[in-house]
């Protein structure tokens, strides 16, 4: 089901690399069985290393090194891993295990009673592990907190490690889920155990509802229960993918249409290139949070905020557990949610005829992260080792994906009525009357509308709106906006159900954040959206940003807005 790293590499052969691809093609034809499988994995690992070393020149900062756990920890969240370390001394390099059975991740709403009981037993055993065991649920939460809430500083670095808001978001979480799944299997004594995925992208209205949190996660007597959840995320409420948390008055039928169109915008139109989907590059020594991929902000981040309890009481913070980096991985729903994120990453690689690829940069594929394996021993894993799920020995059971065609019959994706229909002459008058963006402009409770000139047409790459020089007055507060094209009268009640919707910006503060990245950018694909709106002929694009009302409302500024061609894919 998942595209392999090798398949993507084959899309760009040339010279010496073509010969390497031929070798890897031959290796992939070797049956994975007994000793052949062991030899296959060992040789393939060497080929990976050889290929990585010669793909492209490394950036100025180089790849991320594996963290020295548990020592490398400096966090206000107090989420360091337990000391003294009781596992096998040292840290080994991760190796594939080709003789493991294939683990099949199934939709959570379709689990049998036996599968639910096995899942509950696994988390009961994980919760029962002592706090000194890095495999316990508490320490799984701490490990996520350590990497995701700015708890790791490399020597000489001014900014803590940041696995969100950049190109490490997807591979790091795949690693985290891989080891979490193997730990549960070890506790159960069952190598076939696989995490379920919460199928929130599936809008089917049949019971059990795939896009509601499965009811067995809400049983207060179950190890899968977490009391810190939004009451409006309890079944039969279905997920709102265009939310900033809390409850909604949208109907279920409205949500199904909205969610499908949002997925189409973020996955199909808006995430066409590696930089758009994975996020901006991030190298050793860089400021973190250079810019997230379209999918990370929404729907991934939206679901975290929707599940977390906005009214959580002390000692918890608003939106604990799922809505905050430090505690989100304490809720078992986190792992079902991220299993679906991982599945959607797999599906993304198959869109556009299977030509979508990963960032072709050696600093990306050779970066390493440290984890605790199913035995509680330290292991380091290269990003390159996450890019083929066949080698990781798991796959996903198929589910419907109507969002791939915008919820309509294939070929009719662009035939959705606009929320702001306008004639060609009206569009021209709007362009003439709209001012360009100024660095003095402020986005507050009033929507901000400006125009951006399109560059000279190119047959290579995707047209992208880039907003840079973001200034958020209070980085301890959240910041959000929705963006629309050619819809200046929009307000925040409008959303992804409108074809003019082009994307969402979300800033979620970290407790341990050292500095705000002044080079952080927000990017969104506008070229594909203009074609969908029938506006590909325009020479300038009208952009409207809308900030939601609430305690996070701030006066947001940015220095520059421009349209460029992203050629990363």
DAWO-V251003 format. One record per backbone hydrogen bond with DSSP energy under -0.5 kcal/mol. NH is the residue of the N-H (numbers start at 1). CO is the residue of the C=O. E is the energy in kcal/mol with one decimal. If there is no record, write none. Layout:
NH,CO,E
NH,CO,E
This chain:
8,4,-1.6
9,5,-2.0
10,6,-1.9
11,8,-1.3
12,9,-1.7
13,10,-0.8
17,14,-1.7
19,15,-1.4
20,16,-1.7
21,17,-2.6
22,18,-2.0
23,19,-2.0
24,20,-2.4
25,21,-2.8
26,22,-2.1
27,23,-2.2
28,24,-2.4
29,25,-0.8
29,26,-0.7
30,27,-1.6
33,31,-1.4
36,33,-1.1
37,33,-1.4
37,34,-0.5
38,34,-1.4
39,35,-2.7
40,36,-2.8
41,37,-2.4
42,38,-2.2
43,39,-2.9
44,40,-2.7
45,41,-2.0
46,42,-1.5
47,43,-2.2
48,44,-2.6
49,45,-2.1
50,46,-2.4
51,47,-3.0
52,48,-3.0
53,49,-1.9
54,50,-0.6
54,51,-1.2
55,52,-0.9
64,363,-0.5
69,67,-1.3
72,68,-3.2
73,71,-2.0
74,151,-3.0
78,75,-1.0
92,378,-1.6
94,380,-3.0
100,97,-1.9
103,393,-2.5
105,103,-0.7
105,395,-3.1
106,104,-0.6
108,197,-3.1
110,107,-1.6
111,108,-1.4
116,112,-2.5
117,113,-2.4
118,114,-2.0
119,115,-2.2
120,116,-2.7
121,117,-2.3
122,118,-2.3
123,119,-2.0
124,120,-2.1
125,121,-2.5
126,122,-2.0
127,123,-2.6
128,124,-1.3
129,125,-0.6
129,126,-0.8
133,130,-2.1
134,132,-0.6
136,133,-1.9
137,126,-1.1
140,136,-2.1
141,137,-2.3
142,138,-2.1
143,139,-2.4
144,140,-1.9
145,141,-2.6
146,142,-2.8
147,143,-2.0
148,144,-2.7
149,145,-2.2
151,146,-2.0
157,154,-2.4
161,152,-3.3
163,147,-0.9
167,280,-2.0
169,166,-1.5
172,168,-2.5
173,169,-1.6
174,170,-1.8
175,171,-2.2
176,172,-2.5
177,173,-2.4
178,174,-2.3
179,175,-2.3
180,176,-2.1
181,177,-2.8
182,178,-2.0
183,179,-2.3
184,180,-2.1
185,181,-2.1
186,182,-2.2
187,183,-2.6
188,184,-1.9
189,185,-0.8
189,186,-0.6
190,185,-3.0
193,190,-1.4
197,106,-2.6
198,336,-2.1
199,197,-0.8
200,198,-2.2
202,199,-1.8
203,201,-0.7
212,209,-0.9
213,233,-0.5
217,214,-2.0
218,215,-2.0
219,216,-0.6
220,218,-0.7
222,219,-2.4
225,222,-1.5
229,227,-1.7
230,307,-3.1
233,230,-2.3
234,231,-1.2
237,234,-2.0
239,211,-2.5
241,239,-0.7
246,305,-0.6
255,251,-2.5
256,252,-2.1
257,253,-1.6
258,254,-2.9
259,255,-3.3
260,256,-1.6
261,257,-2.3
262,258,-2.6
263,259,-2.3
264,260,-1.9
265,261,-2.3
266,262,-2.8
267,263,-3.0
268,263,-0.6
268,264,-1.5
269,264,-2.2
270,265,-3.4
272,269,-0.5
277,273,-2.4
278,274,-3.0
279,274,-0.9
279,275,-0.7
280,291,-2.8
284,62,-2.3
286,283,-2.4
289,164,-0.6
291,165,-2.4
293,278,-0.6
294,276,-3.0
297,293,-1.5
298,294,-1.7
300,295,-1.7
301,296,-1.8
302,297,-0.6
303,299,-2.2
304,300,-1.4
305,301,-2.0
306,302,-2.3
307,303,-2.2
308,304,-2.1
309,320,-2.2
310,308,-0.8
312,309,-1.6
316,313,-2.1
319,309,-3.3
320,317,-2.4
322,228,-0.6
323,319,-2.5
324,321,-1.5
327,324,-0.7
328,324,-1.8
330,327,-2.2
331,328,-1.4
332,330,-0.6
334,331,-2.2
335,332,-0.8
336,332,-1.1
337,333,-2.9
338,334,-2.7
339,335,-1.5
340,336,-1.3
341,337,-1.8
342,338,-2.5
343,339,-2.0
344,340,-2.7
345,341,-1.9
346,342,-1.9
347,343,-2.3
348,344,-2.5
349,345,-1.5
350,346,-0.5
350,347,-1.4
351,347,-0.8
351,348,-0.9
354,350,-0.9
354,351,-0.5
355,351,-0.5
355,352,-1.1
356,349,-0.6
356,351,-0.8
361,359,-1.9
364,361,-1.2
365,361,-1.8
366,362,-2.2
367,364,-0.8
368,64,-2.7
369,381,-1.7
371,379,-2.7
373,371,-0.5
373,377,-3.0
376,373,-2.0
379,371,-2.3
380,92,-2.6
381,369,-2.4
383,367,-2.3
384,365,-2.1
385,382,-1.0
386,383,-2.1
387,384,-1.0
391,388,-0.7
392,388,-0.9
393,389,-0.5
393,390,-0.8
394,389,-1.7
395,103,-2.3
397,105,-2.7
404,401,-1.8
405,402,-1.4
406,403,-1.7
407,402,-2.4
408,405,-1.6
412,409,-2.3
415,412,-2.0
417,415,-0.5
421,418,-0.5
427,423,-2.3
428,424,-2.1
429,425,-2.2
430,426,-2.2
431,427,-2.3
432,428,-2.2
433,429,-1.9
434,430,-1.2
437,451,-0.9
441,438,-2.1
443,556,-2.9
444,442,-0.8
444,446,-0.9
448,545,-2.3
449,447,-0.5
450,543,-2.2
451,435,-1.7
452,541,-2.1
454,539,-2.7
462,566,-2.0
464,564,-3.2
465,524,-3.0
466,464,-0.5
466,562,-3.2
467,522,-2.6
468,466,-0.5
468,560,-2.3
469,520,-0.5
470,520,-0.8
471,557,-3.1
472,470,-0.5
473,471,-0.6
475,473,-0.6
477,474,-1.5
479,507,-1.8
481,505,-1.9
482,546,-2.3
483,503,-2.6
484,544,-2.2
485,500,-1.9
486,542,-2.3
490,487,-1.6
494,491,-1.8
498,495,-2.0
501,498,-1.7
502,483,-2.8
503,483,-1.1
505,481,-2.8
507,479,-3.2
508,506,-0.5
509,507,-0.5
512,149,-0.6
513,510,-1.2
518,516,-0.7
520,517,-1.5
521,290,-2.4
522,467,-2.2
524,465,-1.8
525,270,-0.5
526,463,-1.9
527,463,-1.7
530,526,-2.6
531,527,-1.7
532,528,-2.0
533,529,-1.8
534,531,-1.1
535,530,-3.2
538,535,-1.4
541,452,-2.8
543,450,-3.0
543,541,-0.6
544,484,-2.4
545,448,-2.7
546,482,-2.4
547,444,-0.6
553,550,-1.9
556,443,-2.3
556,554,-1.0
557,471,-1.7
559,468,-0.9
560,468,-1.7
562,466,-2.2
563,453,-0.6
564,464,-2.5
566,462,-3.0
566,564,-0.6
567,565,-0.7
